[in-house]
Amino acid sequence: MICLASGEVSDELLKTLWMQRLPKQTQEILSVSSESLNNLAAMADKISETPESWDVSAISSRKSTESTQIQDLKAKIEEITMMIEALANQLRRRSKSRGRSQSKSHYKYHYKFGDRATKCVQPCSFVPNCFPEN
């Protein structure tokens, strides 16, 4: 811009035009300086070289993204927890129903052999003379 103006435009007007083209944050930082246009240009270069992590809006955006990710993870954990509880309930129901059928199967030996049953699994609640002997 300085070369194009070739001394026909004041430094103050060039500074104003140049500053308008800069990002808002850089404008705010450089507006308090009374340095020459060349020095301001060097400062603007250094400001633009700073990592994006210094940008407040980038930090805010990153935090909201992390917050959303945390909420998603919480929802998935809740879903997995519910699935585990459902599976545990299924297993409990199966083991109860198996336990009942196994305990009934113990009685078939007593029904057939009475108190002479040898394949009965303890603890057994067989009461002698409860079944008619064959």
C-alpha beads as a LAMMPS data file, in Angstrom:
LAMMPS data file: protein, C-alpha beads

134 atoms
133 bonds

1 atom types
1 bond types

-500.0 500.0 xlo xhi
-500.0 500.0 ylo yhi
-500.0 500.0 zlo zhi

Masses

1 110.0

Atoms # bond

1 1 1 0.000 0.000 0.000
2 1 1 2.869 2.361 0.820
3 1 1 4.443 1.690 -2.564
4 1 1 1.171 2.211 -4.383
5 1 1 0.488 5.477 -2.577
6 1 1 3.996 6.724 -3.584
7 1 1 3.870 9.580 -1.138
8 1 1 0.593 11.029 -2.469
9 1 1 -1.510 9.766 0.501
10 1 1 -0.809 10.629 4.125
11 1 1 0.541 7.957 6.451
12 1 1 -2.475 8.476 8.709
13 1 1 -4.942 7.663 5.884
14 1 1 -2.870 4.610 4.854
15 1 1 -2.841 3.462 8.492
16 1 1 -6.628 3.820 8.711
17 1 1 -7.253 1.968 5.429
18 1 1 -4.786 -0.756 6.312
19 1 1 -6.203 -1.243 9.837
20 1 1 -9.721 -1.682 8.410
21 1 1 -8.518 -4.747 6.507
22 1 1 -7.157 -6.482 9.614
23 1 1 -9.108 -8.944 11.780
24 1 1 -11.084 -7.238 14.565
25 1 1 -8.909 -8.624 17.337
26 1 1 -5.736 -7.361 15.664
27 1 1 -7.344 -3.968 15.071
28 1 1 -8.222 -3.712 18.756
29 1 1 -4.680 -4.522 19.812
30 1 1 -2.960 -2.180 17.356
31 1 1 -5.380 0.731 17.810
32 1 1 -3.741 1.710 21.100
33 1 1 -0.295 1.970 19.535
34 1 1 1.202 5.147 18.105
35 1 1 3.944 3.294 16.194
36 1 1 4.790 3.914 12.554
37 1 1 2.982 1.997 9.851
38 1 1 6.017 -0.260 9.280
39 1 1 6.241 -1.105 12.993
40 1 1 2.487 -1.745 13.149
41 1 1 2.800 -4.086 10.163
42 1 1 5.532 -6.048 11.981
43 1 1 3.346 -6.218 15.106
44 1 1 0.357 -7.398 13.031
45 1 1 2.516 -10.156 11.548
46 1 1 3.514 -11.330 15.015
47 1 1 -0.096 -11.251 16.219
48 1 1 -1.222 -13.337 13.246
49 1 1 1.506 -15.910 14.018
50 1 1 0.082 -16.666 17.482
51 1 1 -1.632 -20.042 17.689
52 1 1 -5.376 -20.252 17.311
53 1 1 -5.558 -21.543 20.859
54 1 1 -5.147 -17.934 22.025
55 1 1 -8.314 -16.930 20.221
56 1 1 -11.105 -16.525 22.783
57 1 1 -13.803 -17.576 20.332
58 1 1 -11.834 -20.727 19.458
59 1 1 -11.518 -21.585 23.167
60 1 1 -15.236 -21.011 23.698
61 1 1 -16.079 -23.129 20.657
62 1 1 -13.771 -25.909 21.837
63 1 1 -15.382 -25.896 25.291
64 1 1 -18.879 -26.208 23.831
65 1 1 -17.692 -29.041 21.578
66 1 1 -16.158 -30.825 24.581
67 1 1 -19.346 -30.261 26.556
68 1 1 -21.395 -31.803 23.745
69 1 1 -19.011 -34.759 23.581
70 1 1 -19.296 -35.265 27.349
71 1 1 -23.095 -35.233 27.108
72 1 1 -22.937 -37.797 24.280
73 1 1 -20.658 -40.027 26.355
74 1 1 -22.973 -39.767 29.356
75 1 1 -25.921 -40.798 27.186
76 1 1 -24.001 -43.786 25.804
77 1 1 -22.932 -44.861 29.294
78 1 1 -26.548 -44.668 30.447
79 1 1 -27.640 -46.758 27.456
80 1 1 -24.964 -49.386 28.134
81 1 1 -25.908 -49.464 31.825
82 1 1 -29.538 -50.117 30.931
83 1 1 -28.519 -52.900 28.539
84 1 1 -26.385 -54.538 31.241
85 1 1 -29.245 -54.352 33.738
86 1 1 -31.623 -55.921 31.203
87 1 1 -29.171 -58.754 30.551
88 1 1 -28.678 -59.309 34.284
89 1 1 -32.455 -59.516 34.764
90 1 1 -32.693 -62.027 31.921
91 1 1 -29.994 -64.167 33.493
92 1 1 -31.732 -64.040 36.872
93 1 1 -35.035 -65.153 35.314
94 1 1 -33.318 -68.009 33.463
95 1 1 -31.470 -69.236 36.532
96 1 1 -34.685 -69.162 38.595
97 1 1 -36.611 -71.133 35.986
98 1 1 -33.779 -73.655 35.651
99 1 1 -33.600 -73.986 39.401
100 1 1 -37.290 -74.851 39.576
101 1 1 -37.130 -77.456 36.838
102 1 1 -34.019 -79.017 38.358
103 1 1 -35.619 -79.255 41.768
104 1 1 -38.688 -80.910 40.197
105 1 1 -36.434 -83.350 38.376
106 1 1 -35.051 -84.455 41.763
107 1 1 -38.480 -85.677 42.676
108 1 1 -38.728 -88.037 39.692
109 1 1 -36.137 -90.306 41.295
110 1 1 -38.101 -90.394 44.508
111 1 1 -41.325 -90.967 42.627
112 1 1 -39.821 -93.969 40.909
113 1 1 -37.587 -95.355 43.677
114 1 1 -39.011 -93.822 46.832
115 1 1 -36.544 -93.506 49.690
116 1 1 -34.178 -95.888 47.816
117 1 1 -33.376 -93.148 45.234
118 1 1 -29.604 -92.829 44.843
119 1 1 -29.342 -90.111 42.171
120 1 1 -31.022 -87.457 44.254
121 1 1 -28.985 -84.242 44.580
122 1 1 -28.758 -82.762 48.051
123 1 1 -30.203 -80.717 49.583
124 1 1 -33.404 -82.541 48.889
125 1 1 -36.710 -81.905 50.555
126 1 1 -38.030 -85.450 49.971
127 1 1 -40.418 -86.652 52.596
128 1 1 -40.656 -90.484 52.778
129 1 1 -44.034 -92.022 52.052
130 1 1 -45.099 -88.918 50.155
131 1 1 -45.101 -90.732 46.818
132 1 1 -46.838 -94.028 46.250
133 1 1 -44.329 -96.766 45.542
134 1 1 -44.616 -98.817 42.365

Bonds

1 1 1 2
2 1 2 3
3 1 3 4
4 1 4 5
5 1 5 6
6 1 6 7
7 1 7 8
8 1 8 9
9 1 9 10
10 1 10 11
11 1 11 12
12 1 12 13
13 1 13 14
14 1 14 15
15 1 15 16
16 1 16 17
17 1 17 18
18 1 18 19
19 1 19 20
20 1 20 21
21 1 21 22
22 1 22 23
23 1 23 24
24 1 24 25
25 1 25 26
26 1 26 27
27 1 27 28
28 1 28 29
29 1 29 30
30 1 30 31
31 1 31 32
32 1 32 33
33 1 33 34
34 1 34 35
35 1 35 36
36 1 36 37
37 1 37 38
38 1 38 39
39 1 39 40
40 1 40 41
41 1 41 42
42 1 42 43
43 1 43 44
44 1 44 45
45 1 45 46
46 1 46 47
47 1 47 48
48 1 48 49
49 1 49 50
50 1 50 51
51 1 51 52
52 1 52 53
53 1 53 54
54 1 54 55
55 1 55 56
56 1 56 57
57 1 57 58
58 1 58 59
59 1 59 60
60 1 60 61
61 1 61 62
62 1 62 63
63 1 63 64
64 1 64 65
65 1 65 66
66 1 66 67
67 1 67 68
68 1 68 69
69 1 69 70
70 1 70 71
71 1 71 72
72 1 72 73
73 1 73 74
74 1 74 75
75 1 75 76
76 1 76 77
77 1 77 78
78 1 78 79
79 1 79 80
80 1 80 81
81 1 81 82
82 1 82 83
83 1 83 84
84 1 84 85
85 1 85 86
86 1 86 87
87 1 87 88
88 1 88 89
89 1 89 90
90 1 90 91
91 1 91 92
92 1 92 93
93 1 93 94
94 1 94 95
95 1 95 96
96 1 96 97
97 1 97 98
98 1 98 99
99 1 99 100
100 1 100 101
101 1 101 102
102 1 102 103
103 1 103 104
104 1 104 105
105 1 105 106
106 1 106 107
107 1 107 108
108 1 108 109
109 1 109 110
110 1 110 111
111 1 111 112
112 1 112 113
113 1 113 114
114 1 114 115
115 1 115 116
116 1 116 117
117 1 117 118
118 1 118 119
119 1 119 120
120 1 120 121
121 1 121 122
122 1 122 123
123 1 123 124
124 1 124 125
125 1 125 126
126 1 126 127
127 1 127 128
128 1 128 129
129 1 129 130
130 1 130 131
131 1 131 132
132 1 132 133
133 1 133 134
